[in-house]
Amino acid sequence: MFNRQRYRWTELWLLLLPSVFLLVGYFELLIVHNLSVPVTSHNLPPLDAFTPIFGLIAALFGAHLLLVIIAPDADQTLLPIAGMLTSIGVLMSLRLGPDIGVPTLGLKQLAFAIAGLAVCVLTVWATRDLRWLRNYKYTWAAVGIVLVGITLLHSHSLSTNAPSRDVLNIGSGGLSFQPSEILKICLVIFFAGYLSENREMLAISNLRVGPLKLPPLKHLGPLIAMLGLALLIFLGVKELGLAILVFGLFLSMLYVASNRPSYIIGSVVAFALGALVIYRIFPYAQQRIAIVGNAFDTTPPARIAYNAGFQIVQGLIAFGNGGVFGAGLGLGKSWIVPFSHTDYIAASFGEEFGFAGVLALIGLFMLLVYRGMHIATRPRASFNQLMAVGLTAVFAIQTIVILAGNLKIMPLTGIPLPFVAYGGSSLIANYIIIGLLLRLSQDKS
Amino acid sequence: MDNYQLLLYLRIGLVAILYLVILQIVLVSRRDLKRAEKPVAAGVATTRARQVVGRLILIDSGSTPYKPGQEFALEPITTIGRAPTNSIVLDSTFVSTEHTRILYKDKSLWVEDMGSRNGTLVNGQTIAQPVAVAPGALLQVGDVRFEFAAA
């Protein structure tokens, strides 16, 4: 079973580093807890922190051992990168939990991480033959559309102003689930199936508009449909982030499939025009842009910095308070920012790990995207290549959209920072993607 | 060493671990790339030593972006079609995905239709079986016409 030649030694070595990170973080939290001068409003009992730290280390090595058995040839850097980001997430949840009034936050995030790793291994095992994903591509698309439909209907009954509006509550046990997390995986599979069958058609251009070459009119249909879906999400669910994710995903896969920059230029121009029209018509859009533009405005009557812009302003203050090397784990005050454990996890991390830490975080995401694209170059079947590109693009777009939102570069959206933000649906969905990428990395031509 | 000093070291240590992870993954990726480079180098060597057995001169470019007079080198196996995997790619709606194949066999060039929708014409005749061609012969693939020439 444990063939020495085929053992995943690189992965084992790379997994040691997140473990050391968790242990050092645990040690630091314990010292902060024992400081005579209380620097945080609530302190963390040592035993409460014990389970999430050691539980996650055990879960990572457990997943490693299972991968040794079921997928010995799969890429060895994906699990360590995802594990490192998950470690940051669990550590931040553990540290923020007591301060935001949920002392078991770290424990909950650990439970999601274990579920995620289990689902990841299960995905690798279940997709030994990737053809069943491809054969049922319209079923996946239908599942995705139904999920969006439910969300659209459901979101009208929501009155919250939270950026994450696409939440479905299941039963009365307090379990909730974000359909958009599953939607993005369904869409990647569908796009990969559709584009791999039609890539030749899309590569032909006999319609020329000035310098732009457009595909034959009948193949423009899906493009327009996707643009429509993105705008529908934006208008119906009022989820700008999800709209950008769906549309960006489709564009990146379309570009890789057709190698036509004109499609991208044309689609982006169409999207910009659509966005402009929406901005003119809907006060909601104007409001969101106005909040970003005038976040620091303290003049009455709006007093944006204290009301709608409070989160953005406090988030920026958290980043600023971090400085270059950060305030130190457990020594920041980022819990003042609303949703500091979910939408503003980057600001919380930025305050305690500083500019240096945020750069390292971005570096980790860049490496994740690099490894994904590296995997995409190897398979021979275009369906597999496109799927790897799409799954990688999911990580890339999400990271850019939420980091830009946190840093006041674009309107804030409810997209979670992959692996780091607190939340079960997102963590599990991201581990499904890692599982699929691990499986795709075994397909070498 | 008091607690605050220890906290400073731990704080720097935590960020340092993050960079160590990045460094290690970059090193692993570099090793992967070096391993993958070898077969690529071998591929370059074989394409450089390819054999040219004849030429095709474009007479009528149809709806493709090529200019009449353009020359295409013929290898021992040359495929013509719309798919980007072909040796000669003809981006035209009248050309099938894999339209025509030209083989070099017994010191002669043979044209073979690959089951195309609009057929392959040699000297104006639709071909059903592979036919041998000499320099000067005319070849029509979809709406594109070529003339054979010696290497």
Interface residues (C-beta under 8 A of the other chain):
Chain A: T10 W13 L14 L17 P18 V20 F21 V24 G25 F27 E28 I31 V32 N34 L35 Q76 T77 P80 I81 M84 E200 A203 I204 N206 F325 G326 G328 L329 L331 F353 G354 A356 G357 A360 L361 G363 L364 L367 Y370 R371 H374
Chain B: N3 L6 L7 L8 L10 R11 I12 G13 L14 V15 I17 L18 Y19 L20 V21 I22 Q24 I25 V26 V28 S29 D32 S63 R82 A83 P84 D91 T93 T97
